[in-house]
Amino acid sequence: MRVGRSIALIANPASGRGRVGGFLPRVEQRLRDAGCTVETLISRSPSHAIELAAGAGGRCDVVAAAGGDGMVHFVVNGLLGTPAALGIVPLGTGNDFAANLGYARRDPLAACAVLASGAERRVDAGKIEGGPSFVCVAGGGFDSEVNRVANRIRMLRGTPVYVAATLRTLARFRPARFTVTLDGKASRMDAMFVAAGNATSYGGGMRITPDARLDDGLFDVTVVGALSRPALLGQFPKLFKGTHVNHPAVTTARAATVTIAADRPFACYADGEEIGPLPVTLTVQPGALRVVGPGVSA
C-alpha cells in the first residue's frame, strides 16, 4: 500500500551558485521521511525542464519546481494539461508564486511538509498569444528593463537584486506611449510600465497588482503613468505594501484579455523570464493549473 504522494523534483543543481544542489539531498530525505516516494529530475535547460515536467505529470501526484519563479514558469508550461499538481521548493531569488500560494518565501525545507500533505486546488494561468503560459505577472516598460538588469546581477540575492536593478534603470528611463486594450477596449497613455497580474507580486515581494486573485478568472492590470524620476523613486517603497495604487498617476483595472503595445521597443517579461517584444496579448486560462499548497482544498 502506498503511504504518501509520489513526487518528482525538477531542478538545475547549479542554479543559485549551487545553492539548489546543496539543498536537494535534504529535501529528498525530508520527503521520504514523510512517507513520499521521490524522484529527482535534473534539468539541463528551460526546454528540458518543460519536457521533464510533461513526462512526470503523467506518472506522479506532484511535480515540484525546485528553484525560483523561472523554474516554476518552465515546470508549469510542461505540467499544464496533465493530472499532476504543481508544488514548489522555493530556492530562487524572488519566489513570488510560492509566496502567493502560501509557502514560506525563503524556507525550502518547510516546503517539504506542504508537498507531502498540503491541500490541492485549482488556480488560473495566463497565456501569451503565440507564446508560453505564465502564473505570476507579465508586462513591459520600466519593469521589464529592471528585470533585464536584475538577471545580470550576480553579487546579490533576493529582494536586494531588484532594488539595485531599479536604481540602475531609473537613471536613464523615460516614459513611453502605451496602448492598452482590455477586453477589446483600447486606451492610450504616457506611462512608465504596464503589468498584468495573475498573482499579486513579482521581484521578491513587490505587490504590483495587490488585489489580484489566483482563481477569479481575471488579470489585475496596473498602469503606472508618466512620473518624474524622483516621483517614481518615491513610489518604489510603496510597491512592497501595494499602496502605490493610491497615487493619482497609477490606474488599475481587471480584464480577461489584455493587449500591451508601446511606441518604442520593450521586451515582455513573464514570471521573470524574457518572452519576446511588445506587443503581446494575454488571456486568462481559468482553473487551468492544479497546485498543492498550505490551506484548505477547493
C-alpha positions in Angstrom: 0.0 0.0 0.0 1.4 3.4 -0.9 1.9 5.6 2.1 2.3 9.0 0.7 2.4 11.1 -2.5 4.7 10.4 -5.4 6.7 13.5 -6.0 9.0 14.5 -8.8 11.5 17.3 -8.1 12.7 19.2 -11.1 15.9 21.2 -10.5 19.0 22.6 -12.0 21.6 21.9 -9.2 23.9 24.6 -10.5 21.3 27.3 -10.0 21.8 29.9 -7.3 25.6 29.3 -7.4 25.0 25.8 -6.4 22.5 26.5 -3.6 19.8 24.4 -5.3 22.0 21.4 -5.5 23.1 21.8 -1.9 19.5 21.6 -0.6 18.3 18.8 -2.8 19.6 15.8 -0.6 17.9 17.4 2.5 14.7 18.0 0.6 14.7 14.4 -0.7 15.2 13.0 2.7 12.5 15.0 4.4 10.0 13.9 1.8 11.0 10.3 2.2 10.7 10.6 6.0 7.2 11.9 5.4 6.3 8.7 3.5 6.6 10.1 0.0 8.2 8.4 -3.0 10.7 10.8 -4.6 12.5 11.1 -7.9 14.8 14.0 -8.7 15.0 15.1 -12.4 17.9 17.2 -13.4 17.1 20.0 -15.9 19.8 20.9 -18.4 17.9 23.8 -20.0 14.5 25.6 -19.9 13.1 23.4 -22.7 14.4 20.3 -20.9 12.6 21.4 -17.7 9.4 21.7 -19.7 9.9 18.2 -21.2 10.7 16.7 -17.8 7.6 18.2 -16.2 5.3 17.0 -19.0 6.6 13.4 -18.5 6.5 13.5 -14.7 3.0 15.0 -14.8 1.7 11.8 -16.3 3.0 9.5 -13.6 3.4 11.5 -10.3 0.9 13.1 -7.9 3.0 16.2 -7.5 5.7 17.8 -9.7 7.7 20.3 -7.7 9.8 23.1 -9.2 13.0 23.3 -7.1 14.1 26.8 -7.7 12.7 30.3 -8.3 9.9 31.8 -10.4 11.8 30.9 -13.6 11.9 27.2 -12.8 8.2 27.4 -11.8 7.5 29.0 -15.1 9.1 26.2 -17.1 7.6 23.4 -15.0 4.1 25.0 -15.4 4.5 25.0 -19.1 5.2 21.3 -19.1 2.6 20.4 -16.4 -0.5 22.1 -17.9 -2.9 19.5 -19.2 -1.5 16.7 -17.0 -3.3 15.4 -13.9 -0.4 16.2 -11.5 -0.3 19.1 -9.1 2.4 21.8 -9.1 4.5 22.0 -5.9 7.4 24.4 -5.2 10.6 24.2 -3.2 11.4 27.9 -3.1 15.1 28.2 -3.8 15.2 31.2 -6.1 15.7 35.0 -6.0 12.1 36.1 -5.7 9.9 33.1 -5.1 6.8 35.1 -5.7 4.5 32.4 -6.9 5.4 30.3 -4.0 4.6 33.1 -1.6 1.3 33.7 -3.4 0.3 30.1 -2.8 1.2 30.4 0.9 4.6 28.8 1.0 7.2 30.4 3.2 9.2 32.5 0.7 12.7 31.6 1.9 12.3 28.3 3.7 12.8 25.4 1.2 12.7 22.7 3.9 9.4 23.9 5.3 8.0 23.4 1.8 8.5 19.6 2.2 5.6 19.3 4.6 3.4 21.2 2.1 4.4 18.9 -0.7 3.8 15.8 1.4 0.4 16.7 2.8 -0.7 20.1 1.6 -4.1 20.8 0.1 -4.8 20.7 -3.6 -6.8 23.3 -5.5 -7.1 24.8 -9.0 -5.8 28.3 -9.9 -5.7 30.3 -13.1 -2.8 30.6 -15.5 -2.2 33.3 -18.1 -1.5 32.5 -21.7 0.6 34.7 -24.0 -0.7 34.6 -27.6 1.9 32.7 -29.7 4.0 32.0 -26.6 4.1 30.3 -23.2 1.8 30.3 -20.2 2.6 32.1 -17.0 1.4 32.3 -13.4 2.7 35.5 -11.8 2.9 38.8 -13.7 3.5 39.7 -17.3 4.2 43.2 -18.7 6.6 45.6 -20.3 8.2 49.0 -19.9 10.2 50.2 -16.9 9.7 46.9 -15.0 10.9 44.7 -17.9 14.0 46.9 -18.2 14.5 46.3 -14.4 14.1 42.5 -14.9 16.7 42.5 -17.7 19.2 44.3 -15.5 18.3 42.1 -12.4 19.0 38.9 -14.4 22.6 40.2 -15.0 23.4 40.9 -11.3 25.4 38.1 -9.7 26.7 39.6 -6.4 23.4 40.0 -4.6 20.5 37.6 -3.8 16.8 38.0 -3.0 14.9 41.4 -3.0 18.2 43.5 -3.0 18.8 42.3 -6.6 15.6 44.1 -7.7 16.3 47.2 -5.6 19.7 47.6 -7.2 18.3 46.9 -10.7 15.5 49.5 -10.2 18.0 52.2 -9.2 20.2 51.5 -12.2 17.3 51.5 -14.6 15.8 54.7 -13.1 18.9 56.7 -14.0 18.2 56.5 -17.8 14.5 55.6 -18.2 11.9 57.9 -19.8 8.1 57.3 -20.2 6.7 55.7 -23.4 3.3 55.9 -25.2 1.4 52.8 -24.4 -1.7 51.3 -25.9 -3.5 49.0 -23.5 -6.5 47.0 -24.7 -8.7 45.5 -22.0 -11.4 43.0 -23.3 -11.4 44.8 -26.6 -11.5 48.4 -25.3 -8.3 50.3 -26.2 -6.8 53.2 -24.2 -3.6 55.3 -24.9 -1.5 56.9 -22.3 2.1 58.0 -21.5 3.3 55.6 -18.9 6.3 54.0 -17.2 5.0 50.5 -17.5 2.1 48.2 -17.7 1.7 45.0 -15.6 -1.0 42.3 -15.8 -1.1 40.1 -12.7 -2.5 36.7 -12.2 -0.7 36.9 -8.8 -0.1 39.9 -6.6 3.7 40.3 -6.7 6.9 39.9 -8.6 10.5 40.9 -7.9 10.8 39.4 -4.5 7.6 40.8 -3.0 6.8 44.0 -5.0 3.0 43.9 -4.8 2.4 45.4 -8.2 -1.2 44.1 -8.5 -2.0 43.9 -4.8 -5.7 42.8 -5.2 -5.1 40.1 -7.7 -6.5 36.6 -7.0 -5.3 33.4 -8.4 -8.7 31.9 -9.1 -11.0 34.8 -10.2 -10.7 34.3 -14.0 -9.3 37.8 -14.5 -6.0 39.7 -14.6 -5.4 42.7 -12.4 -3.8 45.4 -14.6 -1.7 48.2 -13.2 -0.6 51.1 -15.3 2.0 53.4 -13.8 1.6 56.7 -15.6 4.4 59.1 -16.6 6.3 60.1 -13.5 9.5 62.1 -12.8 12.4 60.1 -11.6 12.1 61.5 -8.1 8.4 60.7 -8.0 8.9 57.1 -9.3 11.6 56.6 -6.7 9.3 57.9 -4.0 6.7 55.3 -5.0 9.1 52.4 -5.0 8.9 51.6 -1.3 5.1 51.6 -1.6 5.3 48.7 -4.1 6.1 46.3 -1.2 2.9 47.3 0.6 0.8 47.7 -2.6 -0.1 51.3 -1.6 1.3 52.7 -4.9 -2.1 52.1 -6.4 -3.4 55.1 -4.4 -1.1 57.5 -6.4 -3.1 59.6 -9.0 -0.8 58.6 -11.8 -1.5 54.9 -11.2 -4.6 53.2 -12.7 -5.9 49.7 -12.1 -8.5 47.6 -13.9 -9.5 43.9 -14.4 -9.8 42.1 -17.7 -9.7 38.5 -19.0 -7.8 39.5 -22.2 -5.1 42.2 -22.2 -3.0 43.6 -25.1 0.0 45.7 -24.4 1.8 47.8 -27.0 4.2 50.7 -26.9 5.7 53.3 -29.2 9.2 52.1 -28.8 10.8 48.6 -28.3 10.3 46.8 -25.0 10.6 43.2 -24.1 7.7 41.4 -22.4 8.7 39.6 -19.2 6.5 37.0 -17.6 7.4 35.2 -14.3 10.8 37.0 -14.6 11.6 35.4 -18.0 12.0 37.3 -21.2 9.3 36.2 -23.6 9.7 38.5 -26.6 8.9 42.0 -27.8 5.8 44.0 -27.3 3.0 44.0 -28.4 1.7 41.0 -26.6 -1.8 39.6 -26.0 -2.5 37.9 -22.7 -5.5 35.7 -21.9 -6.6 34.1 -18.7 -7.0 30.3 -18.5 -9.4 29.8 -15.7 -8.6 26.9 -13.3 -6.0 25.6 -15.7 -3.5 24.6 -13.1 -3.7 22.2 -10.2 -1.5 23.3 -7.3 -0.6 21.9 -3.8 -0.1 24.4 -1.1 -0.9 25.3 2.5 -4.6 25.8 3.4 -7.9 24.2 2.5 -8.6 22.3 -0.6 -11.0 24.0 -3.1 
